């Protein structure tokens, strides 16, 4: 019996991937349905659908992970197919079975294929049987001799959760002495994150490349490899820059990788879009890592080098069609690079950030897959990715240059982002030479520290724009500069916070310019035009126009030298805002997962006290010194904001953190 043509598609996801799927469905003439949580009620993806159904609540477990509510929404709207995107329900075999039982087409592989890859242990065994190269490994039973297993696998090795990913339940073990503790710790984390504490050991390849192959299969037995993607640049085991093709793969290696990926797909009787992931060592040997039984975040780079629409192909395959000739005859044209733009504070350790996006725009000849727009609220409940920005060019160097320029010129006002890190990577010599592997960021810590080359100029521009705004708002004598006197005007002073750094600015406005001092360094500024939102100025013989967007005491400054976020320090501090000595502050917004000590407990320096979770990331707040937990202000399940006092430890440094 043939599969019916899809008439109405429900997208069981949110953010940029929901917008992406809805765009293709609309182009194919398919009616669409979105589902949304309460925080997403005004999100762009909701407006992009023909109909939408609310999933009451905020947490993923109450909303996007509720397969029963998603199927209720499909029935209520008459949707005959569900596209799960990636994450959430996309690799949930039980949900795929429930769709089939309800007579609803699941746009993805069979439940059996999903289940087979759900356990990394079973997946490795299946792949080994299909002739796909795998790394040495061993499952850890409750009573197994760890020392013997470790010797069998070889060091260094990885302890990995059997059910899960994203770096959770994963530990690198350099030698036998560390193995027992690593297994115990990984088991606890895996049980907490995935509901199953099963772990296994696997030989660890030091600083490999992470190379994956896109596959497509149909219900008629065809499986095709659509070439490789390089995904080696990662933080916290999560990718941030991806490209196609890989600079390390030649035609012969590409053929071998493709053949192994097709063998993996055929072993699964794979139908739909999937990705076979490998680690590639310095000698060109590759080993199976896992199969992602869904569309990948980085699928746009494959689309741009092949000219194919992978979502459209998913839908055609789900309708029972065979893979078309353009898939079988696909070729690589040019080079594509994708950068994941996250709301996160890189110098602070990639802590997720929240806030309102006052402005969001990315210029240039690039593809921008995003789920946000001007005015979008970035909350603590979901992944902090704002957008994927993808450039395609005739060469790798051209694509990197185009992408770096687009990101550098973007207007990203309202939340801290990883934009400077991405631009730094795309312009870094080792990256441009193709010398990337999973240890890339460890070798380039300078990329994580941020840059202050534009700070003086941007601080001066922010101060002058602030002065212009103050005069525009003045009720009397608005044409006079602030600080004006009938004699020589007094310098005006303003302080800004740039991360943890305080930037002191003094300026005296004069005809045609200003005398400015930033952190003790003086320079003359010629001003050509100054408004509250734009400053056209010459410093050191170079003329530049700098845009300034200010809201709530924060100035986002953009110009040819990059971007800077400056928080104005109030001249008069509210005494009630002072924190008690020894206060432990929340470093990010999120939920309290665990409280590990009670009031009155004696604590030691470095002892974990509170564990927070936000945007799929856990963070432990620890005692900064020996002392007593004098006050505890949170409990498990509480929601906290950045800077909120969690606890007070007597004998600790004021405002101390882990």
Buried (B, 14 or more C-beta within 10 A) or exposed (E): EEEEEBEBBBBBBBBBBBBBBBBBBBEBEBBBBBBBBEBBEEBBBBEBBBBBBBBEBBEBEBBBBBBEBBBBBBEEBEBBBBBBBBBBBBBBBEBBBBBEEBEBBBBBBBBEBBBBBBBBBBBBBBBEEBEBBBBEBBBBEEEEEBEEBBEEBEBBBBBBBBBBBBBBBBBEBEEEEBBEEBBBBBBEBBBBBBEBBBBBBBBBBEBBBBBBBBBBBBBEEBBBBBBBBBBBBBBEEBBBBBBBBBBBBEEEBBEBBBBBBBBBBBBBBBBBBBBBBBBBBEEEEBBBBBBBBBBBBBBBBBBBBBEBBBBBBBBBBBBBBBBBEEBEEBEBEBBBBBBBBBBBBBBBBBBBBBBBBBBBEBEBEBBBBBBBBEEBBBBBBBBBBBBBBBBBBEEBEBBBBBBBBBBBBBBBBBBBBBBBBBBBBBBBEEBBEEEBBBBBBEEBEEBBEBBBEBBBBBBBBBBBBBBBBBBEEEEEEEEEBBBEEEEEBEBBEBBBBBEEEEBBBBBBBBEEBBBBBBBEEEBEBEBEEBBBEBBBBBBEEEEBBBBBBBEEEBBBBBBEBBBBBBBBBEEEEEEEEEEEBBBBBBBBBBBBBBBBBEEEBEBEBEBBBBBBBBBBBBBBBBBBBBBBBBBBBBEEEBBBEBBBBBBBBBBBEEBBBB
